[in-house]
């Protein structure tokens, strides 16, 4: 039987017991793939991360990310939380921890900037590893059925429901108002049916619902459902927020701009999270997508595997 040290943090919040919980396994060198998956299932969080030495010594760590049932190539809150945990340390695998880190992940390299207050790391900003990719549209009727909504509650003036990704794919759906957002309820059987007809790259059909503030169109409320990943609802989804922000910046008629998006998520779960995304756009072409947020330490211990 092996043992590994872990830390848990709440991500996209400065307040414990809100935001999105994350377990970070501090040194996973002795763990096989099956061990990692079982540990992630045991924690039961939307994701658990496993830190390994980098393959390239110029980088700081290799980070693997598991949901309770599958490994994913990239995710936002696991990167922000893992960076926050590493930022509390003076070194990682013999390499000094400065203000900038580079993680190796299945989706590519993730660049991290640690942000400090009075000399203490309080938050992290990550650069999405891939440019925006937009997949096929999904009929409003299909999405509405999955979420127990009426198709009239889906707003398609800006875009129809569609698959979008900056490293991890989600079905992006704009809703008419907060009442529709609050009314959403999942039907797993219909999610499975939707996956068959409109597969996502990871074959899990996660849906990211959002409502824009009419007075501040780049301030949003959101919910994310991924029942096929055993995530009934996610309190904060950085990868989806990054993809959605890039999509909205692309759709904006302005050819140039720095789009600063604030996404509030987890309110309906009692775990309010705040995700900040900055998207660059020059001459009609999107540049970097930066996802940032605070984290709060919760507990530490050792898990047997």
C-alpha positions as CSV (number, residue, x, y, z in Angstrom):
1,X,0.0,0.0,0.0
2,X,1.3,3.4,-0.9
3,X,0.7,6.8,0.7
4,X,0.6,10.3,-0.7
5,X,0.4,13.7,0.9
6,X,-2.5,15.9,-0.3
7,X,-3.9,19.4,0.2
8,X,-7.4,20.6,-0.6
9,X,-8.3,24.2,-1.5
10,X,-11.4,26.0,-2.5
11,X,-10.9,27.7,-5.8
12,X,-12.2,30.9,-7.4
13,X,-13.0,32.3,-3.9
14,X,-11.2,33.9,-1.0
15,X,-13.6,32.3,1.5
16,X,-13.3,28.8,2.7
17,X,-16.3,26.5,2.1
18,X,-17.4,28.4,-1.0
19,X,-16.0,28.2,-4.6
20,X,-14.9,24.9,-6.1
21,X,-13.1,22.3,-4.0
22,X,-9.9,20.8,-5.4
23,X,-7.7,18.0,-4.0
24,X,-4.0,18.3,-5.0
25,X,-1.7,15.2,-4.6
26,X,1.6,16.8,-4.0
27,X,3.9,14.1,-5.4
28,X,2.3,11.3,-7.5
29,X,5.6,9.6,-8.7
30,X,4.6,6.4,-7.0
31,X,1.1,6.3,-8.4
32,X,-0.1,4.3,-11.4
33,X,-2.9,5.6,-13.6
34,X,-5.4,3.4,-11.9
35,X,-4.3,4.7,-8.5
36,X,-4.9,8.2,-9.6
37,X,-8.4,7.5,-10.9
38,X,-9.4,5.7,-7.7
39,X,-8.1,8.5,-5.5
40,X,-10.0,11.0,-7.7
41,X,-13.2,9.0,-7.3
42,X,-12.6,8.7,-3.5
43,X,-12.4,12.5,-3.2
44,X,-15.4,12.9,-5.4
45,X,-14.6,16.5,-6.3
46,X,-15.2,17.7,-9.9
47,X,-11.4,17.3,-10.4
48,X,-8.3,16.1,-8.5
49,X,-4.8,17.0,-9.6
50,X,-1.6,14.9,-9.4
51,X,1.8,16.7,-9.5
52,X,4.7,14.9,-11.2
53,X,8.2,16.1,-12.2
54,X,8.3,17.8,-15.6
55,X,9.6,15.9,-18.7
56,X,11.4,19.1,-19.7
57,X,13.6,20.5,-16.9
58,X,12.8,24.0,-18.2
59,X,9.3,23.6,-16.8
60,X,8.1,23.3,-13.2
61,X,5.8,20.3,-13.1
62,X,3.7,17.9,-15.1
63,X,0.1,18.0,-13.9
64,X,-2.5,15.3,-14.5
65,X,-6.2,16.1,-14.0
66,X,-8.9,13.5,-13.2
67,X,-12.6,13.8,-12.7
68,X,-14.2,11.0,-10.6
69,X,-14.4,8.8,-13.7
70,X,-11.9,10.0,-16.4
71,X,-8.7,12.0,-17.0
72,X,-9.1,15.3,-18.8
73,X,-6.5,17.2,-20.9
74,X,-7.0,20.6,-19.2
75,X,-9.3,22.4,-16.8
76,X,-9.4,25.8,-15.2
77,X,-10.0,25.5,-11.5
78,X,-7.5,22.6,-11.1
79,X,-4.7,24.7,-12.6
80,X,-5.6,27.8,-10.6
81,X,-5.8,25.8,-7.4
82,X,-2.7,23.7,-8.1
83,X,-0.7,26.9,-8.9
84,X,-1.9,28.4,-5.6
85,X,-0.7,25.3,-3.7
86,X,2.7,25.3,-5.3
87,X,3.0,29.0,-4.8
88,X,3.0,28.4,-1.0
89,X,6.2,26.5,-1.4
90,X,9.8,27.6,-1.9
91,X,10.6,24.9,-4.5
92,X,9.0,22.1,-6.6
93,X,11.0,19.1,-7.5
94,X,14.2,21.0,-6.7
95,X,13.3,24.0,-8.9
96,X,12.7,27.4,-7.1
97,X,9.1,28.7,-7.2
98,X,9.0,32.2,-8.6
99,X,6.2,34.3,-9.8
100,X,5.8,32.4,-13.1
101,X,5.3,28.6,-13.6
102,X,4.9,26.4,-16.6
103,X,2.9,23.2,-16.3
104,X,3.0,20.3,-18.8
105,X,-0.5,18.9,-19.5
106,X,-2.2,16.7,-22.0
107,X,-3.6,19.8,-23.8
108,X,-0.2,21.4,-24.0
109,X,1.8,23.9,-21.9
110,X,0.0,26.0,-19.3
111,X,1.7,29.2,-18.3
112,X,0.9,30.5,-14.8
113,X,1.4,33.8,-13.1
114,X,1.2,33.9,-9.3
115,X,-0.3,37.0,-7.8
116,X,0.7,38.1,-4.3
117,X,-0.7,40.4,-1.6
118,X,1.7,41.6,1.1
119,X,4.2,38.9,0.0
120,X,1.7,36.0,0.1
121,X,0.3,34.2,-2.9
122,X,-3.4,34.7,-3.0
123,X,-4.4,34.0,-6.6
124,X,-3.2,32.7,-9.9
125,X,-3.7,33.5,-13.5
126,X,-3.3,30.8,-16.2
127,X,-3.1,31.1,-20.0
128,X,-5.3,28.7,-21.8
129,X,-3.2,26.2,-23.7
130,X,-5.1,26.3,-27.0
131,X,-6.8,28.8,-29.2
132,X,-10.6,28.9,-29.4
133,X,-12.1,26.0,-31.3
134,X,-15.8,26.1,-32.2
135,X,-17.5,22.9,-33.0
136,X,-20.9,22.1,-34.5
137,X,-24.1,23.8,-33.3
138,X,-26.5,21.8,-31.1
139,X,-30.2,22.2,-31.6
140,X,-31.9,24.2,-28.9
141,X,-34.5,21.5,-28.5
142,X,-31.8,19.0,-27.6
143,X,-30.2,21.2,-25.0
144,X,-33.6,22.3,-23.6
145,X,-34.7,18.7,-23.1
146,X,-31.4,17.8,-21.3
147,X,-32.0,20.6,-18.8
148,X,-35.8,20.4,-18.4
149,X,-36.2,23.8,-20.1
150,X,-38.5,25.0,-22.8
151,X,-36.6,25.9,-26.1
152,X,-38.1,29.4,-25.8
153,X,-35.9,29.9,-22.7
154,X,-32.7,29.6,-24.9
155,X,-31.4,32.8,-26.4
156,X,-29.9,32.3,-29.8
157,X,-29.6,36.0,-31.0
158,X,-25.8,36.0,-30.4
159,X,-25.1,32.3,-31.2
160,X,-27.0,29.0,-31.2
161,X,-26.0,26.4,-28.6
162,X,-22.6,25.2,-29.8
163,X,-19.5,23.3,-28.7
164,X,-16.5,25.5,-27.8
165,X,-13.1,24.8,-26.3
166,X,-9.7,26.4,-25.3
167,X,-8.4,23.0,-24.1
168,X,-11.6,21.3,-22.9
169,X,-14.9,21.3,-24.8
170,X,-18.3,22.4,-23.5
171,X,-21.7,23.1,-25.0
172,X,-22.3,26.8,-24.7
173,X,-25.9,27.9,-24.1
174,X,-27.2,31.4,-23.5
175,X,-30.4,31.6,-21.5
176,X,-33.1,34.3,-21.6
177,X,-32.9,35.2,-17.9
178,X,-32.0,34.2,-14.3
179,X,-35.3,32.5,-13.8
180,X,-34.4,30.1,-16.6
181,X,-31.0,29.6,-15.2
182,X,-32.4,28.7,-11.8
183,X,-35.0,26.3,-13.3
184,X,-32.4,24.1,-15.1
185,X,-32.5,20.4,-14.0
186,X,-30.6,17.6,-15.6
187,X,-32.0,14.4,-17.2
188,X,-29.0,12.0,-17.5
189,X,-30.8,9.7,-20.0
190,X,-31.2,12.7,-22.3
191,X,-27.6,13.7,-21.8
192,X,-26.6,10.2,-23.0
193,X,-28.9,10.5,-26.0
194,X,-27.5,14.0,-26.8
195,X,-23.9,12.7,-26.6
196,X,-24.7,10.0,-29.2
197,X,-26.1,12.6,-31.7
198,X,-23.7,15.5,-30.9
199,X,-20.5,14.1,-29.4
200,X,-17.9,16.4,-27.7
201,X,-14.2,15.6,-28.1
202,X,-14.1,14.0,-24.6
203,X,-17.4,12.3,-25.2
204,X,-19.1,13.7,-22.1
205,X,-21.4,16.4,-23.3
206,X,-20.9,19.0,-20.5
207,X,-23.3,22.0,-20.8
208,X,-22.4,25.5,-19.7
209,X,-25.4,27.7,-19.2
210,X,-25.1,31.5,-18.8
211,X,-27.1,34.7,-18.6
212,X,-25.6,38.1,-19.5
213,X,-26.2,41.2,-17.4
214,X,-28.1,43.6,-19.8
215,X,-26.4,46.6,-18.2
216,X,-22.9,45.0,-18.2
217,X,-22.8,42.4,-21.0
218,X,-19.4,41.1,-20.0
219,X,-20.6,40.3,-16.5
220,X,-22.4,36.8,-16.4
221,X,-24.0,34.3,-14.2
222,X,-23.4,30.7,-15.1
223,X,-24.1,27.0,-14.2
224,X,-22.3,23.9,-15.5
225,X,-23.7,20.4,-15.7
226,X,-21.7,17.3,-16.5
227,X,-23.7,14.3,-15.3
228,X,-21.8,11.9,-17.7
229,X,-18.6,12.8,-15.8
230,X,-20.4,12.1,-12.4
231,X,-20.4,15.9,-11.8
232,X,-24.0,16.8,-11.2
233,X,-23.2,20.5,-11.1
234,X,-19.8,22.3,-10.9
235,X,-19.4,25.3,-8.6
236,X,-16.8,27.0,-10.9
237,X,-15.6,25.9,-14.3
238,X,-12.5,27.9,-15.5
239,X,-12.0,26.1,-18.7
240,X,-15.6,26.7,-19.8
241,X,-15.4,30.3,-18.7
242,X,-12.3,30.8,-20.8
243,X,-13.9,29.2,-23.9
244,X,-17.1,31.2,-23.4
245,X,-15.2,34.5,-22.9
246,X,-13.2,33.8,-26.1
247,X,-16.4,33.0,-28.0
248,X,-18.0,36.3,-26.9
249,X,-14.9,38.3,-27.7
250,X,-14.9,36.7,-31.2
251,X,-18.6,37.5,-31.7
252,X,-18.1,41.2,-30.6
253,X,-18.1,43.5,-33.6
254,X,-15.0,45.3,-32.4
255,X,-11.9,44.3,-34.2
256,X,-9.6,45.3,-31.3
257,X,-10.0,45.2,-27.6
258,X,-9.1,43.8,-24.3
259,X,-12.2,42.0,-23.1
260,X,-12.5,41.6,-19.3
261,X,-15.2,39.1,-18.4
262,X,-16.4,38.3,-14.9
263,X,-18.4,35.1,-14.4
264,X,-20.3,34.3,-11.2
265,X,-21.0,30.6,-10.8
266,X,-22.1,28.2,-8.0
267,X,-24.7,30.6,-6.6
268,X,-27.6,28.1,-6.9
269,X,-25.4,25.5,-5.1
270,X,-24.5,27.8,-2.1
271,X,-20.9,27.8,-3.3
272,X,-20.5,31.2,-5.0
273,X,-17.4,31.5,-7.2
274,X,-16.0,34.4,-9.2
275,X,-14.0,33.7,-12.3
276,X,-12.1,36.5,-14.2
277,X,-11.2,36.1,-17.8
278,X,-9.2,38.5,-20.0
279,X,-9.2,38.0,-23.8
280,X,-7.0,39.9,-26.2
281,X,-8.3,40.7,-29.7
282,X,-6.2,42.4,-32.4
283,X,-7.3,43.0,-36.1
284,X,-10.2,40.6,-35.5
285,X,-8.0,37.8,-34.3
286,X,-8.1,36.5,-30.8
287,X,-4.9,36.4,-28.8
288,X,-4.3,35.1,-25.3
289,X,-7.1,33.9,-23.0
290,X,-6.2,34.4,-19.3
291,X,-8.2,32.8,-16.6
292,X,-7.7,34.0,-13.0
293,X,-9.0,33.7,-9.5
294,X,-8.3,33.4,-5.8
295,X,-8.0,30.3,-3.7
296,X,-8.4,29.4,0.0
297,X,-6.7,26.6,1.9
298,X,-9.0,24.1,3.5
299,X,-7.2,20.9,4.8
300,X,-4.2,18.7,4.4
301,X,-3.4,15.0,5.0
302,X,-2.3,11.7,3.6
303,X,-4.2,9.3,1.5
304,X,-3.5,5.6,1.1
305,X,-3.7,4.0,-2.4
